[in-house]
Amino acid sequence: MLSSTIVLEVLRNDNYMNWSACIKNYLLAQDLWDIFETTTEPPKPEDDAMEFKAWRKKNAAALHAIQISCGVEIQSQINDISSAKTVWEMLPKLVHQPPSKGASYDPVAEQGNSLNIPSSNVHEDGSMITPDQKVEPSSSANNPGLSVSL
C-alpha cells in the first residue's frame, strides 16, 4: 500500500475522513492552515508583492502536501489546480464523502450511541454476560448455543 511521509495512508475513495483529519493536523503544524480559512481573495502581486510572495509560498507548500498525500487516481484529478483551498474544497466531492467536521466532530454521536456487541456476550433477557460468569454449551430449545451459570 502506498503512503506518504505526511499521512499514514494516501487518500483513496474509502478513507477520506481519516485522511482529512491527518492532513489537516499536518497543515496546522506547518502553519499552513490559514490558506484554507481565509474568506478573502488571495493577494495580487501588483497590490503587495511581499504579501503575495508569502501567500504563494504557503499555498504551494499546502498544495504540495495535499498532492503527495493523494492516491494516483485522485491526484490525477487535481494536478492542474493551483489553489490549495480549491483542491481542499473539492476533495470530498471527488471521493463522494462529506467534508471533514471541525475539532468537535464525534463519529460515535453521529452514528448514535449504539454498540455492536456479539450476541454471545448477552443473556436472553438482554443483560450482559460478565467475565466472572461461566459460559457452557447448552441444549436449550430457546438458545441452543450457550448457557450461563454463576
C-alpha positions as CSV (number, residue, x, y, z in Angstrom):
1,M,0.0,0.0,0.0
2,L,1.3,3.4,-0.9
3,S,1.9,6.0,1.8
4,S,3.5,9.4,2.1
5,T,5.6,10.8,4.9
6,I,2.8,13.2,5.8
7,V,-0.1,10.8,6.3
8,L,-0.2,7.1,7.2
9,E,-2.1,6.3,4.0
10,V,-2.6,8.2,0.8
11,L,-6.2,9.4,0.1
12,R,-8.4,6.9,-1.6
13,N,-12.1,6.7,-2.2
14,D,-12.7,4.9,1.1
15,N,-10.6,6.8,3.7
16,Y,-11.4,10.5,3.4
17,M,-12.4,11.1,7.0
18,N,-9.2,9.7,8.5
19,W,-7.0,11.2,5.8
20,S,-8.5,14.7,6.1
21,A,-8.0,14.7,9.8
22,C,-4.4,13.7,9.5
23,I,-3.6,16.1,6.7
24,K,-5.3,19.0,8.5
25,N,-3.2,18.4,11.6
26,Y,-0.1,18.4,9.4
27,L,-1.1,21.7,7.7
28,L,-1.8,23.2,11.1
29,A,1.5,22.1,12.5
30,Q,3.3,23.6,9.5
31,D,1.4,26.9,9.9
32,L,-0.3,26.5,6.5
33,W,-4.0,26.1,7.6
34,D,-4.7,29.9,7.3
35,I,-4.7,29.4,3.5
36,F,-7.9,27.4,3.9
37,E,-9.6,29.6,6.5
38,T,-9.4,32.9,4.7
39,T,-12.6,34.3,3.1
40,T,-10.9,36.9,1.0
41,E,-9.2,36.5,-2.4
42,P,-5.5,35.8,-2.5
43,P,-3.4,38.9,-2.6
44,K,-2.4,40.3,-6.0
45,P,1.3,40.8,-6.8
46,E,0.6,44.4,-8.0
47,D,-1.1,45.3,-4.7
48,D,1.6,44.0,-2.3
49,A,4.5,42.0,-3.7
50,M,5.7,40.8,-0.3
51,E,2.3,39.6,0.8
52,F,1.7,37.9,-2.5
53,K,5.0,36.1,-2.3
54,A,4.3,34.9,1.3
55,W,0.8,33.7,0.2
56,R,2.2,31.9,-2.9
57,K,4.8,30.1,-0.8
58,K,2.2,28.9,1.8
59,N,-0.3,27.9,-1.0
60,A,2.4,25.9,-2.8
61,A,3.5,24.1,0.3
62,A,-0.1,23.3,1.3
63,L,-1.0,22.2,-2.2
64,H,2.2,20.0,-2.5
65,A,1.4,18.3,0.9
66,I,-2.1,17.5,-0.3
67,Q,-1.0,16.3,-3.7
68,I,1.7,13.9,-2.4
69,S,-0.8,12.6,0.1
70,C,-3.3,11.5,-2.5
71,G,-3.5,8.3,-4.4
72,V,-2.7,8.3,-8.1
73,E,-6.4,8.2,-9.2
74,I,-7.3,11.2,-7.1
75,Q,-4.0,13.1,-7.7
76,S,-4.6,12.9,-11.5
77,Q,-7.9,14.8,-11.0
78,I,-6.3,17.7,-9.0
79,N,-2.9,18.1,-10.7
80,D,-4.0,21.1,-12.9
81,I,-5.4,23.1,-9.9
82,S,-3.1,25.7,-8.5
83,S,-5.1,26.7,-5.4
84,A,-4.8,24.5,-2.3
85,K,-8.1,25.9,-1.0
86,T,-9.9,24.9,-4.2
87,V,-8.4,21.4,-4.0
88,W,-9.3,21.0,-0.3
89,E,-12.9,22.0,-1.0
90,M,-13.3,19.6,-4.0
91,L,-11.7,16.5,-2.5
92,P,-14.9,15.4,-0.5
93,K,-16.8,15.5,-3.8
94,L,-14.2,13.6,-5.6
95,V,-14.3,10.8,-3.1
96,H,-18.0,11.1,-2.5
97,Q,-17.8,11.6,1.2
98,P,-19.0,14.5,3.4
99,P,-16.4,17.2,4.3
100,S,-14.5,16.6,7.5
101,K,-16.0,18.2,10.5
102,G,-14.3,20.5,13.0
103,A,-12.5,19.5,16.1
104,S,-15.7,18.8,17.9
105,Y,-16.7,16.1,15.4
106,D,-17.7,12.9,17.2
107,P,-18.3,9.9,14.9
108,V,-19.9,7.9,17.7
109,A,-22.5,10.7,18.3
110,E,-23.1,10.9,14.5
111,Q,-23.8,7.1,14.4
112,G,-25.8,7.0,17.6
113,N,-24.8,5.6,20.9
114,S,-25.2,2.0,19.8
115,L,-22.7,-0.7,20.5
116,N,-22.1,-3.7,18.3
117,I,-21.9,-6.4,20.9
118,P,-21.8,-10.1,19.8
119,S,-24.9,-11.9,20.8
120,S,-22.7,-14.5,22.6
121,N,-22.0,-11.8,25.2
122,V,-25.6,-11.2,26.0
123,H,-28.1,-13.1,28.2
124,E,-31.5,-14.0,26.7
125,D,-33.0,-11.1,28.8
126,G,-30.6,-8.6,27.2
127,S,-28.3,-8.2,30.1
128,M,-24.5,-8.5,29.6
129,I,-22.5,-11.7,30.5
130,T,-19.7,-10.6,32.9
131,P,-16.2,-12.1,32.8
132,D,-16.8,-13.9,36.1
133,Q,-19.8,-15.8,34.8
134,K,-19.2,-19.3,33.4
135,V,-20.4,-20.0,29.8
136,E,-21.2,-23.6,29.0
137,P,-22.7,-25.3,25.9
138,S,-26.4,-25.8,26.2
139,S,-29.1,-27.8,24.5
140,S,-31.9,-25.4,25.5
141,A,-34.6,-25.0,22.8
142,N,-34.6,-21.2,23.2
143,N,-30.8,-20.9,23.0
144,P,-29.2,-24.0,21.5
145,G,-25.7,-22.5,21.7
146,L,-24.7,-21.4,25.2
147,S,-25.9,-21.3,28.7
148,V,-24.5,-19.1,31.5
149,S,-24.0,-20.2,35.1
150,L,-22.9,-18.0,38.0
